Amino acid sequence: MSDWYGISRNEVRKQGGYKFFKRYSSMEDVLRNMFPEHKWDPARFAEHRRAPIGYWNNQNNQREWLKKIGDQLGVKEVACYQLFRLSQSR
């Protein structure tokens, strides 16, 4: 499913999928409706190039991103006291 993130609305239209966009406004909308069981990451869609407005205001989105990037960087454990100290220093 992750290959879909790199496919733009225009590419689908060129392949004859223009009818989808009479009902849906974006590739994200199409895929969320066609495959609701899949957990889609809005920040990864090609047509966005960046997260939708308000995306980073949601703490769950922030945590998911940190978890994903932490996994890629090899982070195994986060000590809660370190996060607390960091938040207090700001």
HTML snippet that shows the backbone in 3Dmol.js (N, CA, C, O; Angstrom):
<script src="https://3Dmol.org/build/3Dmol-min.js"></script>
<div id="view" style="width:600px;height:400px;position:relative"></div>
<script>
const pdb = `
ATOM      1  N   MET A   1       0.810  -1.206   0.000  1.00  0.00           N
ATOM      2  CA  MET A   1       0.000   0.000   0.000  1.00  0.00           C
ATOM      3  C   MET A   1       0.849   1.265   0.000  1.00  0.00           C
ATOM      4  O   MET A   1       0.412   2.300  -0.503  1.00  0.00           O
ATOM      5  N   SER A   2       2.044   1.199   0.551  1.00  0.00           N
ATOM      6  CA  SER A   2       2.848   2.414   0.691  1.00  0.00           C
ATOM      7  C   SER A   2       3.253   3.013  -0.655  1.00  0.00           C
ATOM      8  O   SER A   2       3.596   4.194  -0.716  1.00  0.00           O
ATOM      9  N   ASP A   3       3.224   2.240  -1.720  1.00  0.00           N
ATOM     10  CA  ASP A   3       3.537   2.788  -3.044  1.00  0.00           C
ATOM     11  C   ASP A   3       2.548   3.879  -3.455  1.00  0.00           C
ATOM     12  O   ASP A   3       2.890   4.766  -4.237  1.00  0.00           O
ATOM     13  N   TRP A   4       1.345   3.816  -2.939  1.00  0.00           N
ATOM     14  CA  TRP A   4       0.330   4.809  -3.294  1.00  0.00           C
ATOM     15  C   TRP A   4       0.696   6.218  -2.843  1.00  0.00           C
ATOM     16  O   TRP A   4       0.243   7.192  -3.445  1.00  0.00           O
ATOM     17  N   TYR A   5       1.504   6.344  -1.799  1.00  0.00           N
ATOM     18  CA  TYR A   5       1.877   7.674  -1.317  1.00  0.00           C
ATOM     19  C   TYR A   5       2.568   8.507  -2.389  1.00  0.00           C
ATOM     20  O   TYR A   5       2.424   9.729  -2.406  1.00  0.00           O
ATOM     21  N   GLY A   6       3.304   7.875  -3.268  1.00  0.00           N
ATOM     22  CA  GLY A   6       4.041   8.601  -4.300  1.00  0.00           C
ATOM     23  C   GLY A   6       3.265   8.875  -5.571  1.00  0.00           C
ATOM     24  O   GLY A   6       3.801   9.480  -6.498  1.00  0.00           O
ATOM     25  N   ILE A   7       2.014   8.444  -5.637  1.00  0.00           N
ATOM     26  CA  ILE A   7       1.197   8.614  -6.844  1.00  0.00           C
ATOM     27  C   ILE A   7       0.331   9.860  -6.695  1.00  0.00           C
ATOM     28  O   ILE A   7      -0.400  10.011  -5.717  1.00  0.00           O
ATOM     29  N   SER A   8       0.424  10.734  -7.665  1.00  0.00           N
ATOM     30  CA  SER A   8      -0.351  11.983  -7.603  1.00  0.00           C
ATOM     31  C   SER A   8      -1.715  11.826  -8.269  1.00  0.00           C
ATOM     32  O   SER A   8      -1.966  10.876  -9.011  1.00  0.00           O
ATOM     33  N   ARG A   9      -2.556  12.761  -7.987  1.00  0.00           N
ATOM     34  CA  ARG A   9      -3.895  12.832  -8.585  1.00  0.00           C
ATOM     35  C   ARG A   9      -3.786  12.889 -10.112  1.00  0.00           C
ATOM     36  O   ARG A   9      -4.535  12.218 -10.820  1.00  0.00           O
ATOM     37  N   ASN A  10      -2.843  13.699 -10.610  1.00  0.00           N
ATOM     38  CA  ASN A  10      -2.682  13.839 -12.060  1.00  0.00           C
ATOM     39  C   ASN A  10      -2.264  12.534 -12.721  1.00  0.00           C
ATOM     40  O   ASN A  10      -2.706  12.233 -13.830  1.00  0.00           O
ATOM     41  N   GLU A  11      -1.420  11.760 -12.057  1.00  0.00           N
ATOM     42  CA  GLU A  11      -1.004  10.470 -12.625  1.00  0.00           C
ATOM     43  C   GLU A  11      -2.186   9.521 -12.748  1.00  0.00           C
ATOM     44  O   GLU A  11      -2.304   8.796 -13.737  1.00  0.00           O
ATOM     45  N   VAL A  12      -3.054   9.522 -11.755  1.00  0.00           N
ATOM     46  CA  VAL A  12      -4.241   8.663 -11.793  1.00  0.00           C
ATOM     47  C   VAL A  12      -5.186   9.131 -12.895  1.00  0.00           C
ATOM     48  O   VAL A  12      -5.755   8.317 -13.622  1.00  0.00           O
ATOM     49  N   ARG A  13      -5.348  10.429 -13.010  1.00  0.00           N
ATOM     50  CA  ARG A  13      -6.200  10.979 -14.081  1.00  0.00           C
ATOM     51  C   ARG A  13      -5.706  10.557 -15.458  1.00  0.00           C
ATOM     52  O   ARG A  13      -6.495  10.156 -16.314  1.00  0.00           O
ATOM     53  N   LYS A  14      -4.383  10.651 -15.668  1.00  0.00           N
ATOM     54  CA  LYS A  14      -3.798  10.286 -16.961  1.00  0.00           C
ATOM     55  C   LYS A  14      -4.030   8.821 -17.309  1.00  0.00           C
ATOM     56  O   LYS A  14      -4.060   8.466 -18.487  1.00  0.00           O
ATOM     57  N   GLN A  15      -4.194   7.975 -16.315  1.00  0.00           N
ATOM     58  CA  GLN A  15      -4.428   6.547 -16.529  1.00  0.00           C
ATOM     59  C   GLN A  15      -5.924   6.229 -16.642  1.00  0.00           C
ATOM     60  O   GLN A  15      -6.307   5.060 -16.695  1.00  0.00           O
ATOM     61  N   GLY A  16      -6.763   7.258 -16.679  1.00  0.00           N
ATOM     62  CA  GLY A  16      -8.201   7.049 -16.836  1.00  0.00           C
ATOM     63  C   GLY A  16      -8.977   7.070 -15.535  1.00  0.00           C
ATOM     64  O   GLY A  16     -10.169   6.762 -15.525  1.00  0.00           O
ATOM     65  N   GLY A  17      -8.329   7.427 -14.442  1.00  0.00           N
ATOM     66  CA  GLY A  17      -9.006   7.443 -13.147  1.00  0.00           C
ATOM     67  C   GLY A  17      -9.636   8.772 -12.785  1.00  0.00           C
ATOM     68  O   GLY A  17      -9.891   9.042 -11.611  1.00  0.00           O
ATOM     69  N   TYR A  18      -9.889   9.612 -13.792  1.00  0.00           N
ATOM     70  CA  TYR A  18     -10.458  10.934 -13.549  1.00  0.00           C
ATOM     71  C   TYR A  18     -11.814  10.875 -12.860  1.00  0.00           C
ATOM     72  O   TYR A  18     -12.202  11.821 -12.174  1.00  0.00           O
ATOM     73  N   LYS A  19     -12.543   9.768 -13.037  1.00  0.00           N
ATOM     74  CA  LYS A  19     -13.886   9.644 -12.439  1.00  0.00           C
ATOM     75  C   LYS A  19     -13.838   9.644 -10.919  1.00  0.00           C
ATOM     76  O   LYS A  19     -14.794  10.065 -10.268  1.00  0.00           O
ATOM     77  N   PHE A  20     -12.726   9.174 -10.345  1.00  0.00           N
ATOM     78  CA  PHE A  20     -12.601   9.209  -8.885  1.00  0.00           C
ATOM     79  C   PHE A  20     -12.730  10.630  -8.349  1.00  0.00           C
ATOM     80  O   PHE A  20     -13.284  10.850  -7.272  1.00  0.00           O
ATOM     81  N   PHE A  21     -12.214  11.589  -9.111  1.00  0.00           N
ATOM     82  CA  PHE A  21     -12.140  12.959  -8.618  1.00  0.00           C
ATOM     83  C   PHE A  21     -13.407  13.760  -8.853  1.00  0.00           C
ATOM     84  O   PHE A  21     -13.471  14.949  -8.543  1.00  0.00           O
ATOM     85  N   LYS A  22     -14.412  13.096  -9.403  1.00  0.00           N
ATOM     86  CA  LYS A  22     -15.746  13.693  -9.415  1.00  0.00           C
ATOM     87  C   LYS A  22     -16.381  13.527  -8.044  1.00  0.00           C
ATOM     88  O   LYS A  22     -17.265  14.286  -7.647  1.00  0.00           O
ATOM     89  N   ARG A  23     -15.898  12.499  -7.325  1.00  0.00           N
ATOM     90  CA  ARG A  23     -16.443  12.216  -5.999  1.00  0.00           C
ATOM     91  C   ARG A  23     -15.484  12.592  -4.864  1.00  0.00           C
ATOM     92  O   ARG A  23     -15.915  13.028  -3.797  1.00  0.00           O
ATOM     93  N   TYR A  24     -14.191  12.420  -5.105  1.00  0.00           N
ATOM     94  CA  TYR A  24     -13.181  12.659  -4.069  1.00  0.00           C
ATOM     95  C   TYR A  24     -12.265  13.808  -4.481  1.00  0.00           C
ATOM     96  O   TYR A  24     -11.984  13.994  -5.665  1.00  0.00           O
ATOM     97  N   SER A  25     -11.807  14.571  -3.505  1.00  0.00           N
ATOM     98  CA  SER A  25     -11.012  15.759  -3.806  1.00  0.00           C
ATOM     99  C   SER A  25      -9.511  15.505  -3.906  1.00  0.00           C
ATOM    100  O   SER A  25      -8.779  16.362  -4.402  1.00  0.00           O
ATOM    101  N   SER A  26      -9.041  14.359  -3.452  1.00  0.00           N
ATOM    102  CA  SER A  26      -7.608  14.090  -3.468  1.00  0.00           C
ATOM    103  C   SER A  26      -7.346  12.587  -3.481  1.00  0.00           C
ATOM    104  O   SER A  26      -8.253  11.781  -3.272  1.00  0.00           O
ATOM    105  N   MET A  27      -6.092  12.230  -3.732  1.00  0.00           N
ATOM    106  CA  MET A  27      -5.704  10.816  -3.659  1.00  0.00           C
ATOM    107  C   MET A  27      -5.894  10.295  -2.240  1.00  0.00           C
ATOM    108  O   MET A  27      -6.302   9.151  -2.039  1.00  0.00           O
ATOM    109  N   GLU A  28      -5.600  11.129  -1.276  1.00  0.00           N
ATOM    110  CA  GLU A  28      -5.802  10.715   0.119  1.00  0.00           C
ATOM    111  C   GLU A  28      -7.257  10.348   0.359  1.00  0.00           C
ATOM    112  O   GLU A  28      -7.541   9.320   0.974  1.00  0.00           O
ATOM    113  N   ASP A  29      -8.185  11.176  -0.118  1.00  0.00           N
ATOM    114  CA  ASP A  29      -9.614  10.880   0.051  1.00  0.00           C
ATOM    115  C   ASP A  29     -10.000   9.582  -0.650  1.00  0.00           C
ATOM    116  O   ASP A  29     -10.737   8.764  -0.099  1.00  0.00           O
ATOM    117  N   VAL A  30      -9.498   9.402  -1.865  1.00  0.00           N
ATOM    118  CA  VAL A  30      -9.796   8.173  -2.620  1.00  0.00           C
ATOM    119  C   VAL A  30      -9.343   6.951  -1.830  1.00  0.00           C
ATOM    120  O   VAL A  30     -10.116   6.017  -1.613  1.00  0.00           O
ATOM    121  N   LEU A  31      -8.091   6.967  -1.406  1.00  0.00           N
ATOM    122  CA  LEU A  31      -7.522   5.793  -0.741  1.00  0.00           C
ATOM    123  C   LEU A  31      -8.132   5.537   0.628  1.00  0.00           C
ATOM    124  O   LEU A  31      -8.339   4.384   1.007  1.00  0.00           O
ATOM    125  N   ARG A  32      -8.421   6.598   1.373  1.00  0.00           N
ATOM    126  CA  ARG A  32      -9.067   6.413   2.683  1.00  0.00           C
ATOM    127  C   ARG A  32     -10.445   5.768   2.530  1.00  0.00           C
ATOM    128  O   ARG A  32     -10.856   4.969   3.372  1.00  0.00           O
ATOM    129  N   ASN A  33     -11.146   6.111   1.470  1.00  0.00           N
ATOM    130  CA  ASN A  33     -12.478   5.547   1.248  1.00  0.00           C
ATOM    131  C   ASN A  33     -12.429   4.147   0.643  1.00  0.00           C
ATOM    132  O   ASN A  33     -13.271   3.306   0.962  1.00  0.00           O
ATOM    133  N   MET A  34     -11.463   3.891  -0.216  1.00  0.00           N
ATOM    134  CA  MET A  34     -11.356   2.580  -0.852  1.00  0.00           C
ATOM    135  C   MET A  34     -10.731   1.540   0.085  1.00  0.00           C
ATOM    136  O   MET A  34     -11.065   0.357   0.022  1.00  0.00           O
ATOM    137  N   PHE A  35      -9.825   1.992   0.950  1.00  0.00           N
ATOM    138  CA  PHE A  35      -9.119   1.085   1.864  1.00  0.00           C
ATOM    139  C   PHE A  35      -9.171   1.635   3.294  1.00  0.00           C
ATOM    140  O   PHE A  35      -8.134   2.001   3.848  1.00  0.00           O
ATOM    141  N   PRO A  36     -10.364   1.697   3.898  1.00  0.00           N
ATOM    142  CA  PRO A  36     -10.505   2.301   5.228  1.00  0.00           C
ATOM    143  C   PRO A  36      -9.798   1.521   6.335  1.00  0.00           C
ATOM    144  O   PRO A  36      -9.528   2.066   7.406  1.00  0.00           O
ATOM    145  N   GLU A  37      -9.501   0.256   6.080  1.00  0.00           N
ATOM    146  CA  GLU A  37      -8.835  -0.560   7.094  1.00  0.00           C
ATOM    147  C   GLU A  37      -7.346  -0.230   7.212  1.00  0.00           C
ATOM    148  O   GLU A  37      -6.708  -0.583   8.204  1.00  0.00           O
ATOM    149  N   HIS A  38      -6.797   0.442   6.211  1.00  0.00           N
ATOM    150  CA  HIS A  38      -5.369   0.780   6.230  1.00  0.00           C
ATOM    151  C   HIS A  38      -5.159   2.095   6.987  1.00  0.00           C
ATOM    152  O   HIS A  38      -5.949   3.028   6.848  1.00  0.00           O
ATOM    153  N   LYS A  39      -4.108   2.161   7.775  1.00  0.00           N
ATOM    154  CA  LYS A  39      -3.794   3.386   8.519  1.00  0.00           C
ATOM    155  C   LYS A  39      -2.921   4.280   7.629  1.00  0.00           C
ATOM    156  O   LYS A  39      -1.714   4.067   7.515  1.00  0.00           O
ATOM    157  N   TRP A  40      -3.544   5.277   7.005  1.00  0.00           N
ATOM    158  CA  TRP A  40      -2.859   6.172   6.084  1.00  0.00           C
ATOM    159  C   TRP A  40      -2.184   7.305   6.841  1.00  0.00           C
ATOM    160  O   TRP A  40      -2.726   7.801   7.829  1.00  0.00           O
ATOM    161  N   ASP A  41      -1.014   7.715   6.388  1.00  0.00           N
ATOM    162  CA  ASP A  41      -0.263   8.820   6.973  1.00  0.00           C
ATOM    163  C   ASP A  41      -0.400  10.025   6.052  1.00  0.00           C
ATOM    164  O   ASP A  41       0.220  10.052   4.989  1.00  0.00           O
ATOM    165  N   PRO A  42      -1.200  11.029   6.433  1.00  0.00           N
ATOM    166  CA  PRO A  42      -1.452  12.176   5.557  1.00  0.00           C
ATOM    167  C   PRO A  42      -0.190  12.911   5.117  1.00  0.00           C
ATOM    168  O   PRO A  42      -0.150  13.466   4.019  1.00  0.00           O
ATOM    169  N   ALA A  43       0.815  12.920   5.941  1.00  0.00           N
ATOM    170  CA  ALA A  43       2.043  13.648   5.630  1.00  0.00           C
ATOM    171  C   ALA A  43       2.840  13.016   4.490  1.00  0.00           C
ATOM    172  O   ALA A  43       3.744  13.653   3.949  1.00  0.00           O
ATOM    173  N   ARG A  44       2.525  11.789   4.120  1.00  0.00           N
ATOM    174  CA  ARG A  44       3.312  11.079   3.102  1.00  0.00           C
ATOM    175  C   ARG A  44       2.756  11.171   1.686  1.00  0.00           C
ATOM    176  O   ARG A  44       3.410  10.718   0.747  1.00  0.00           O
ATOM    177  N   PHE A  45       1.581  11.738   1.507  1.00  0.00           N
ATOM    178  CA  PHE A  45       0.990  11.792   0.176  1.00  0.00           C
ATOM    179  C   PHE A  45       1.738  12.767  -0.722  1.00  0.00           C
ATOM    180  O   PHE A  45       2.087  13.868  -0.296  1.00  0.00           O
ATOM    181  N   ALA A  46       1.986  12.363  -1.971  1.00  0.00           N
ATOM    182  CA  ALA A  46       2.766  13.146  -2.928  1.00  0.00           C
ATOM    183  C   ALA A  46       2.169  14.526  -3.163  1.00  0.00           C
ATOM    184  O   ALA A  46       2.901  15.506  -3.303  1.00  0.00           O
ATOM    185  N   GLU A  47       0.861  14.606  -3.207  1.00  0.00           N
ATOM    186  CA  GLU A  47       0.251  15.892  -3.527  1.00  0.00           C
ATOM    187  C   GLU A  47       0.285  16.873  -2.357  1.00  0.00           C
ATOM    188  O   GLU A  47       0.054  18.068  -2.541  1.00  0.00           O
ATOM    189  N   HIS A  48       0.565  16.383  -1.187  1.00  0.00           N
ATOM    190  CA  HIS A  48       0.643  17.275  -0.025  1.00  0.00           C
ATOM    191  C   HIS A  48       1.998  17.954   0.060  1.00  0.00           C
ATOM    192  O   HIS A  48       2.082  19.160   0.290  1.00  0.00           O
ATOM    193  N   ARG A  49       3.047  17.186  -0.123  1.00  0.00           N
ATOM    194  CA  ARG A  49       4.423  17.638   0.040  1.00  0.00           C
ATOM    195  C   ARG A  49       4.698  18.129   1.459  1.00  0.00           C
ATOM    196  O   ARG A  49       5.853  18.317   1.841  1.00  0.00           O
ATOM    197  N   ARG A  50       3.670  18.330   2.216  1.00  0.00           N
ATOM    198  CA  ARG A  50       3.785  18.653   3.639  1.00  0.00           C
ATOM    199  C   ARG A  50       2.470  18.284   4.303  1.00  0.00           C
ATOM    200  O   ARG A  50       1.467  18.047   3.629  1.00  0.00           O
ATOM    201  N   ALA A  51       2.480  18.238   5.603  1.00  0.00           N
ATOM    202  CA  ALA A  51       1.291  17.806   6.345  1.00  0.00           C
ATOM    203  C   ALA A  51       0.167  18.841   6.194  1.00  0.00           C
ATOM    204  O   ALA A  51       0.428  20.034   6.039  1.00  0.00           O
ATOM    205  N   PRO A  52      -1.084  18.369   6.243  1.00  0.00           N
ATOM    206  CA  PRO A  52      -2.217  19.290   6.161  1.00  0.00           C
ATOM    207  C   PRO A  52      -2.226  20.267   7.333  1.00  0.00           C
ATOM    208  O   PRO A  52      -1.655  19.984   8.386  1.00  0.00           O
ATOM    209  N   ILE A  53      -2.861  21.393   7.152  1.00  0.00           N
ATOM    210  CA  ILE A  53      -2.973  22.399   8.213  1.00  0.00           C
ATOM    211  C   ILE A  53      -3.568  21.762   9.459  1.00  0.00           C
ATOM    212  O   ILE A  53      -4.586  21.073   9.389  1.00  0.00           O
ATOM    213  N   GLY A  54      -2.933  21.994  10.590  1.00  0.00           N
ATOM    214  CA  GLY A  54      -3.403  21.466  11.858  1.00  0.00           C
ATOM    215  C   GLY A  54      -2.898  20.076  12.203  1.00  0.00           C
ATOM    216  O   GLY A  54      -3.091  19.608  13.325  1.00  0.00           O
ATOM    217  N   TYR A  55      -2.251  19.407  11.247  1.00  0.00           N
ATOM    218  CA  TYR A  55      -1.782  18.031  11.463  1.00  0.00           C
ATOM    219  C   TYR A  55      -0.858  17.937  12.672  1.00  0.00           C
ATOM    220  O   TYR A  55      -0.999  17.032  13.494  1.00  0.00           O
ATOM    221  N   TRP A  56       0.078  18.861  12.781  1.00  0.00           N
ATOM    222  CA  TRP A  56       1.063  18.798  13.864  1.00  0.00           C
ATOM    223  C   TRP A  56       0.515  19.320  15.185  1.00  0.00           C
ATOM    224  O   TRP A  56       1.207  19.239  16.200  1.00  0.00           O
ATOM    225  N   ASN A  57      -0.689  19.846  15.209  1.00  0.00           N
ATOM    226  CA  ASN A  57      -1.320  20.254  16.469  1.00  0.00           C
ATOM    227  C   ASN A  57      -1.839  19.047  17.246  1.00  0.00           C
ATOM    228  O   ASN A  57      -2.087  19.137  18.448  1.00  0.00           O
ATOM    229  N   ASN A  58      -1.998  17.940  16.568  1.00  0.00           N
ATOM    230  CA  ASN A  58      -2.514  16.717  17.177  1.00  0.00           C
ATOM    231  C   ASN A  58      -1.360  15.930  17.806  1.00  0.00           C
ATOM    232  O   ASN A  58      -0.442  15.496  17.110  1.00  0.00           O
ATOM    233  N   GLN A  59      -1.417  15.755  19.116  1.00  0.00           N
ATOM    234  CA  GLN A  59      -0.344  15.080  19.838  1.00  0.00           C
ATOM    235  C   GLN A  59      -0.152  13.633  19.368  1.00  0.00           C
ATOM    236  O   GLN A  59       0.973  13.134  19.386  1.00  0.00           O
ATOM    237  N   ASN A  60      -1.209  12.959  18.953  1.00  0.00           N
ATOM    238  CA  ASN A  60      -1.074  11.592  18.431  1.00  0.00           C
ATOM    239  C   ASN A  60      -0.218  11.571  17.164  1.00  0.00           C
ATOM    240  O   ASN A  60       0.597  10.667  16.979  1.00  0.00           O
ATOM    241  N   ASN A  61      -0.403  12.563  16.295  1.00  0.00           N
ATOM    242  CA  ASN A  61       0.416  12.649  15.080  1.00  0.00           C
ATOM    243  C   ASN A  61       1.880  12.899  15.432  1.00  0.00           C
ATOM    244  O   ASN A  61       2.782  12.341  14.807  1.00  0.00           O
ATOM    245  N   GLN A  62       2.105  13.737  16.430  1.00  0.00           N
ATOM    246  CA  GLN A  62       3.472  14.020  16.872  1.00  0.00           C
ATOM    247  C   GLN A  62       4.133  12.752  17.404  1.00  0.00           C
ATOM    248  O   GLN A  62       5.278  12.449  17.068  1.00  0.00           O
ATOM    249  N   ARG A  63       3.409  12.024  18.229  1.00  0.00           N
ATOM    250  CA  ARG A  63       3.948  10.786  18.809  1.00  0.00           C
ATOM    251  C   ARG A  63       4.216   9.734  17.745  1.00  0.00           C
ATOM    252  O   ARG A  63       5.245   9.060  17.787  1.00  0.00           O
ATOM    253  N   GLU A  64       3.299   9.585  16.787  1.00  0.00           N
ATOM    254  CA  GLU A  64       3.498   8.611  15.706  1.00  0.00           C
ATOM    255  C   GLU A  64       4.753   8.943  14.910  1.00  0.00           C
ATOM    256  O   GLU A  64       5.526   8.051  14.560  1.00  0.00           O
ATOM    257  N   TRP A  65       4.954  10.228  14.625  1.00  0.00           N
ATOM    258  CA  TRP A  65       6.132  10.628  13.870  1.00  0.00           C
ATOM    259  C   TRP A  65       7.400  10.338  14.669  1.00  0.00           C
ATOM    260  O   TRP A  65       8.370   9.806  14.129  1.00  0.00           O
ATOM    261  N   LEU A  66       7.392  10.686  15.955  1.00  0.00           N
ATOM    262  CA  LEU A  66       8.559  10.421  16.796  1.00  0.00           C
ATOM    263  C   LEU A  66       8.851   8.921  16.893  1.00  0.00           C
ATOM    264  O   LEU A  66      10.008   8.503  16.867  1.00  0.00           O
ATOM    265  N   LYS A  67       7.791   8.121  17.003  1.00  0.00           N
ATOM    266  CA  LYS A  67       7.973   6.670  17.065  1.00  0.00           C
ATOM    267  C   LYS A  67       8.586   6.152  15.764  1.00  0.00           C
ATOM    268  O   LYS A  67       9.511   5.341  15.780  1.00  0.00           O
ATOM    269  N   LYS A  68       8.055   6.633  14.637  1.00  0.00           N
ATOM    270  CA  LYS A  68       8.540   6.182  13.330  1.00  0.00           C
ATOM    271  C   LYS A  68      10.002   6.583  13.123  1.00  0.00           C
ATOM    272  O   LYS A  68      10.818   5.755  12.717  1.00  0.00           O
ATOM    273  N   ILE A  69      10.333   7.824  13.394  1.00  0.00           N
ATOM    274  CA  ILE A  69      11.697   8.279  13.183  1.00  0.00           C
ATOM    275  C   ILE A  69      12.635   7.656  14.218  1.00  0.00           C
ATOM    276  O   ILE A  69      13.797   7.376  13.923  1.00  0.00           O
ATOM    277  N   GLY A  70      12.125   7.443  15.426  1.00  0.00           N
ATOM    278  CA  GLY A  70      12.913   6.769  16.457  1.00  0.00           C
ATOM    279  C   GLY A  70      13.281   5.356  16.050  1.00  0.00           C
ATOM    280  O   GLY A  70      14.414   4.919  16.253  1.00  0.00           O
ATOM    281  N   ASP A  71      12.321   4.640  15.472  1.00  0.00           N
ATOM    282  CA  ASP A  71      12.588   3.286  14.981  1.00  0.00           C
ATOM    283  C   ASP A  71      13.679   3.302  13.913  1.00  0.00           C
ATOM    284  O   ASP A  71      14.571   2.453  13.911  1.00  0.00           O
ATOM    285  N   GLN A  72      13.598   4.277  13.006  1.00  0.00           N
ATOM    286  CA  GLN A  72      14.582   4.385  11.931  1.00  0.00           C
ATOM    287  C   GLN A  72      15.969   4.720  12.469  1.00  0.00           C
ATOM    288  O   GLN A  72      16.979   4.305  11.902  1.00  0.00           O
ATOM    289  N   LEU A  73      16.011   5.477  13.573  1.00  0.00           N
ATOM    290  CA  LEU A  73      17.286   5.884  14.155  1.00  0.00           C
ATOM    291  C   LEU A  73      17.810   4.907  15.198  1.00  0.00           C
ATOM    292  O   LEU A  73      18.902   5.090  15.736  1.00  0.00           O
ATOM    293  N   GLY A  74      17.027   3.864  15.483  1.00  0.00           N
ATOM    294  CA  GLY A  74      17.466   2.848  16.426  1.00  0.00           C
ATOM    295  C   GLY A  74      17.186   3.164  17.883  1.00  0.00           C
ATOM    296  O   GLY A  74      17.809   2.582  18.771  1.00  0.00           O
ATOM    297  N   VAL A  75      16.258   4.077  18.145  1.00  0.00           N
ATOM    298  CA  VAL A  75      15.905   4.407  19.525  1.00  0.00           C
ATOM    299  C   VAL A  75      15.137   3.231  20.108  1.00  0.00           C
ATOM    300  O   VAL A  75      14.125   2.804  19.553  1.00  0.00           O
ATOM    301  N   LYS A  76      15.616   2.718  21.211  1.00  0.00           N
ATOM    302  CA  LYS A  76      14.990   1.554  21.843  1.00  0.00           C
ATOM    303  C   LYS A  76      14.099   1.941  23.010  1.00  0.00           C
ATOM    304  O   LYS A  76      13.072   1.307  23.250  1.00  0.00           O
ATOM    305  N   GLU A  77      14.491   2.984  23.737  1.00  0.00           N
ATOM    306  CA  GLU A  77      13.766   3.342  24.949  1.00  0.00           C
ATOM    307  C   GLU A  77      13.868   4.846  25.174  1.00  0.00           C
ATOM    308  O   GLU A  77      14.898   5.463  24.900  1.00  0.00           O
ATOM    309  N   VAL A  78      12.792   5.417  25.673  1.00  0.00           N
ATOM    310  CA  VAL A  78      12.792   6.837  26.016  1.00  0.00           C
ATOM    311  C   VAL A  78      12.535   6.935  27.504  1.00  0.00           C
ATOM    312  O   VAL A  78      11.495   6.498  27.997  1.00  0.00           O
ATOM    313  N   ALA A  79      13.486   7.511  28.216  1.00  0.00           N
ATOM    314  CA  ALA A  79      13.319   7.695  29.655  1.00  0.00           C
ATOM    315  C   ALA A  79      12.415   8.899  29.896  1.00  0.00           C
ATOM    316  O   ALA A  79      12.698  10.003  29.431  1.00  0.00           O
ATOM    317  N   CYS A  80      11.345   8.680  30.614  1.00  0.00           N
ATOM    318  CA  CYS A  80      10.356   9.739  30.844  1.00  0.00           C
ATOM    319  C   CYS A  80      10.965  10.948  31.537  1.00  0.00           C
ATOM    320  O   CYS A  80      10.583  12.082  31.249  1.00  0.00           O
ATOM    321  N   TYR A  81      11.907  10.722  32.448  1.00  0.00           N
ATOM    322  CA  TYR A  81      12.475  11.849  33.168  1.00  0.00           C
ATOM    323  C   TYR A  81      13.249  12.770  32.220  1.00  0.00           C
ATOM    324  O   TYR A  81      13.318  13.975  32.461  1.00  0.00           O
ATOM    325  N   GLN A  82      13.834  12.222  31.145  1.00  0.00           N
ATOM    326  CA  GLN A  82      14.552  13.050  30.184  1.00  0.00           C
ATOM    327  C   GLN A  82      13.587  13.953  29.429  1.00  0.00           C
ATOM    328  O   GLN A  82      13.889  15.123  29.199  1.00  0.00           O
ATOM    329  N   LEU A  83      12.436  13.429  29.041  1.00  0.00           N
ATOM    330  CA  LEU A  83      11.433  14.239  28.374  1.00  0.00           C
ATOM    331  C   LEU A  83      10.898  15.316  29.308  1.00  0.00           C
ATOM    332  O   LEU A  83      10.657  16.444  28.878  1.00  0.00           O
ATOM    333  N   PHE A  84      10.710  14.980  30.586  1.00  0.00           N
ATOM    334  CA  PHE A  84      10.222  15.939  31.555  1.00  0.00           C
ATOM    335  C   PHE A  84      11.231  17.070  31.717  1.00  0.00           C
ATOM    336  O   PHE A  84      10.850  18.240  31.736  1.00  0.00           O
ATOM    337  N   ARG A  85      12.516  16.731  31.834  1.00  0.00           N
ATOM    338  CA  ARG A  85      13.549  17.747  31.995  1.00  0.00           C
ATOM    339  C   ARG A  85      13.627  18.636  30.771  1.00  0.00           C
ATOM    340  O   ARG A  85      13.818  19.846  30.891  1.00  0.00           O
ATOM    341  N   LEU A  86      13.482  18.054  29.611  1.00  0.00           N
ATOM    342  CA  LEU A  86      13.514  18.833  28.369  1.00  0.00           C
ATOM    343  C   LEU A  86      12.370  19.815  28.329  1.00  0.00           C
ATOM    344  O   LEU A  86      12.565  20.975  27.967  1.00  0.00           O
ATOM    345  N   SER A  87      11.164  19.372  28.696  1.00  0.00           N
ATOM    346  CA  SER A  87      10.011  20.259  28.667  1.00  0.00           C
ATOM    347  C   SER A  87      10.113  21.363  29.690  1.00  0.00           C
ATOM    348  O   SER A  87       9.589  22.454  29.468  1.00  0.00           O
ATOM    349  N   GLN A  88      10.781  21.110  30.816  1.00  0.00           N
ATOM    350  CA  GLN A  88      10.959  22.116  31.856  1.00  0.00           C
ATOM    351  C   GLN A  88      11.989  23.178  31.481  1.00  0.00           C
ATOM    352  O   GLN A  88      11.928  24.307  31.969  1.00  0.00           O
ATOM    353  N   SER A  89      12.935  22.815  30.613  1.00  0.00           N
ATOM    354  CA  SER A  89      13.994  23.754  30.240  1.00  0.00           C
ATOM    355  C   SER A  89      13.515  24.795  29.234  1.00  0.00           C
ATOM    356  O   SER A  89      14.221  25.767  28.963  1.00  0.00           O
ATOM    357  N   ARG A  90      12.357  24.604  28.696  1.00  0.00           N
ATOM    358  CA  ARG A  90      11.839  25.565  27.688  1.00  0.00           C
ATOM    359  C   ARG A  90      11.066  26.615  28.338  1.00  0.00           C
ATOM    360  O   ARG A  90      10.553  27.510  27.667  1.00  0.00           O
TER     361      ARG A  90
END
`;
const viewer = $3Dmol.createViewer("view");
viewer.addModel(pdb, "pdb");
viewer.setStyle({}, {cartoon: {color: "spectrum"}});
viewer.zoomTo();
viewer.render();
</script>
